[in-house]
Amino acid sequence: MSNSSLKHLKNHPMNRLVLEYLWDPKRPHFSSELIVGPDEHDDPYREAGAHPDVVERVWNALGESLPADCRALVYGTPALVHPDASVVFALATGTAYRIRVPVDTIDEAIKCGCQIERAWTTGGKTNIENELGRGWVFGYWLDEESQWLARVYQDLMNHT
């Protein structure tokens, strides 16, 4: 990504809550660098704060279904970032991943098993809409997720 893309990433309104969520210097594997490519990290599959299967799901299964390479680490977190629109649309953290879906598919995604709110074994709860905004869900390893991300990708392409 170019320097102008980096600036756009930081200032894009669709990224505001995402970047606030990821900016946590106390988080293990946090990096103060806004965005780096996967090759700029020693071992992003094992040392970036997400289970290797989750990073593989986001980058390999979902990311490879897109027309361009969108893999990046945002503040040290494996993510998919639209290369032209500079919008984050998937994150891999811990044992879960989060994806941005077209708003008109949220109900379908929930019916298929995706969640907006998740209870953790540690006792806490996360409401993804409160943390990342409307249009985000916790992924559920569904085939449909690739189609939803492709629509988000295309919608972002159409608005750049």
C-alpha positions as CSV (number, residue, x, y, z in Angstrom):
1,M,0.0,0.0,0.0
2,S,1.2,3.5,-0.8
3,N,1.6,6.2,1.8
4,S,-1.6,7.9,0.6
5,S,-3.4,4.6,1.1
6,L,-2.1,4.5,4.6
7,K,-3.3,8.0,5.4
8,H,-6.7,7.1,3.9
9,L,-6.9,3.9,6.0
10,K,-6.4,6.0,9.2
11,N,-8.9,8.6,8.1
12,H,-11.5,6.5,6.4
13,P,-14.8,6.7,8.5
14,M,-15.5,3.0,8.0
15,N,-12.2,2.2,9.9
16,R,-12.8,4.5,12.9
17,L,-14.2,1.9,15.3
18,V,-12.0,-0.8,13.9
19,L,-8.8,1.2,14.5
20,E,-10.0,2.2,18.0
21,Y,-10.7,-1.4,18.8
22,L,-7.2,-2.5,17.6
23,W,-5.3,0.3,19.2
24,D,-4.4,-1.3,22.6
25,P,-0.7,-1.1,23.5
26,K,-1.4,-3.6,26.4
27,R,-2.6,-6.3,23.9
28,P,-0.2,-9.1,23.3
29,H,1.4,-8.8,19.8
30,F,0.3,-5.2,19.5
31,S,2.3,-3.2,17.0
32,S,2.3,0.6,16.9
33,E,2.7,0.4,13.1
34,L,-0.6,1.1,11.5
35,I,-0.3,-1.5,8.7
36,V,2.4,-3.9,7.4
37,G,2.3,-6.7,4.9
38,P,2.4,-10.3,6.0
39,D,6.0,-10.7,4.7
40,E,7.0,-7.9,7.1
41,H,6.2,-10.0,10.2
42,D,8.4,-12.9,11.4
43,D,5.5,-15.4,11.9
44,P,2.0,-13.9,11.5
45,Y,0.3,-17.3,11.7
46,R,1.6,-18.0,15.1
47,E,2.8,-14.7,16.6
48,A,0.2,-12.1,15.8
49,G,-2.4,-12.7,18.5
50,A,-4.7,-15.2,16.7
51,H,-4.8,-19.0,16.5
52,P,-3.1,-20.2,13.3
53,D,-6.3,-21.8,12.1
54,V,-8.1,-18.4,12.4
55,V,-5.4,-16.6,10.5
56,E,-5.4,-19.3,7.8
57,R,-9.2,-19.0,7.6
58,V,-9.1,-15.2,7.1
59,W,-6.0,-15.0,4.9
60,N,-6.0,-18.2,3.0
61,A,-9.6,-19.4,2.7
62,L,-11.4,-16.0,2.6
63,G,-8.6,-13.8,1.3
64,E,-7.7,-16.1,-1.6
65,S,-11.3,-15.9,-2.8
66,L,-10.9,-12.2,-3.5
67,P,-9.7,-10.6,-6.8
68,A,-6.6,-9.0,-5.1
69,D,-4.3,-9.8,-2.2
70,C,-5.8,-8.0,0.8
71,R,-3.7,-9.6,3.6
72,A,-2.2,-7.1,6.1
73,L,-1.5,-6.7,9.7
74,V,-3.2,-3.7,11.2
75,Y,-1.6,-2.7,14.5
76,G,-0.2,-6.2,14.6
77,T,-3.5,-8.0,13.9
78,P,-4.0,-10.2,10.9
79,A,-6.7,-8.5,8.7
80,L,-8.0,-8.1,5.2
81,V,-7.8,-4.6,3.9
82,H,-9.3,-3.4,0.6
83,P,-6.2,-2.4,-1.5
84,D,-8.0,0.5,-3.2
85,A,-10.6,1.7,-0.7
86,S,-8.2,1.2,2.3
87,V,-11.1,-0.3,4.4
88,V,-10.6,-3.1,6.9
89,F,-13.1,-5.9,6.2
90,A,-11.9,-8.9,8.2
91,L,-9.9,-9.4,11.4
92,A,-8.3,-12.5,13.0
93,T,-8.0,-12.3,16.8
94,G,-7.6,-15.0,19.4
95,T,-9.8,-18.0,18.5
96,A,-12.4,-15.9,16.5
97,Y,-12.5,-13.9,13.3
98,R,-14.7,-11.0,12.4
99,I,-16.0,-10.1,9.0
100,R,-17.8,-7.2,7.4
101,V,-20.8,-8.4,5.6
102,P,-23.3,-6.5,3.4
103,V,-25.9,-5.0,5.7
104,D,-28.7,-6.7,3.8
105,T,-27.2,-10.1,4.6
106,I,-26.8,-9.7,8.4
107,D,-30.1,-11.6,9.2
108,E,-29.0,-14.4,6.8
109,A,-25.6,-14.6,8.4
110,I,-27.1,-14.9,11.8
111,K,-29.5,-17.6,10.7
112,C,-26.5,-19.5,9.3
113,G,-24.7,-19.3,12.6
114,C,-22.7,-16.1,12.6
115,Q,-23.1,-14.0,15.7
116,I,-23.2,-10.3,16.6
117,E,-22.7,-11.1,20.3
118,R,-20.4,-13.7,21.7
119,A,-19.9,-14.9,25.3
120,W,-16.3,-15.9,26.1
121,T,-15.2,-18.8,28.3
122,T,-13.5,-16.1,30.5
123,G,-16.9,-14.7,31.4
124,G,-17.0,-11.6,29.3
125,K,-19.2,-10.8,26.3
126,T,-18.5,-8.9,23.1
127,N,-21.1,-7.2,21.0
128,I,-19.4,-6.7,17.7
129,E,-21.7,-3.9,16.5
130,N,-20.8,-1.9,19.6
131,E,-17.1,-2.5,19.0
132,L,-16.8,-2.4,15.2
133,G,-20.0,-1.0,13.9
134,R,-23.0,-2.3,11.9
135,G,-22.2,-4.8,9.3
136,W,-19.7,-6.8,11.3
137,V,-20.3,-10.4,12.5
138,F,-18.3,-13.1,14.1
139,G,-17.5,-15.6,11.4
140,Y,-18.7,-19.2,11.5
141,W,-16.6,-21.0,8.9
142,L,-19.3,-20.9,6.3
143,D,-18.9,-21.2,2.5
144,E,-21.2,-18.2,2.2
145,E,-18.7,-15.9,3.9
146,S,-16.5,-15.8,0.7
147,Q,-19.6,-14.6,-1.2
148,W,-20.4,-11.9,1.4
149,L,-16.8,-10.7,1.4
150,A,-16.7,-10.6,-2.4
151,R,-19.8,-8.4,-2.3
152,V,-18.2,-6.1,0.3
153,Y,-15.0,-6.0,-1.8
154,Q,-17.0,-5.1,-4.9
155,D,-19.2,-2.5,-3.1
156,L,-16.0,-0.8,-1.8
157,M,-14.5,-0.9,-5.4
158,N,-17.6,0.8,-6.7
159,H,-17.2,3.6,-4.1
160,T,-13.5,4.4,-4.6
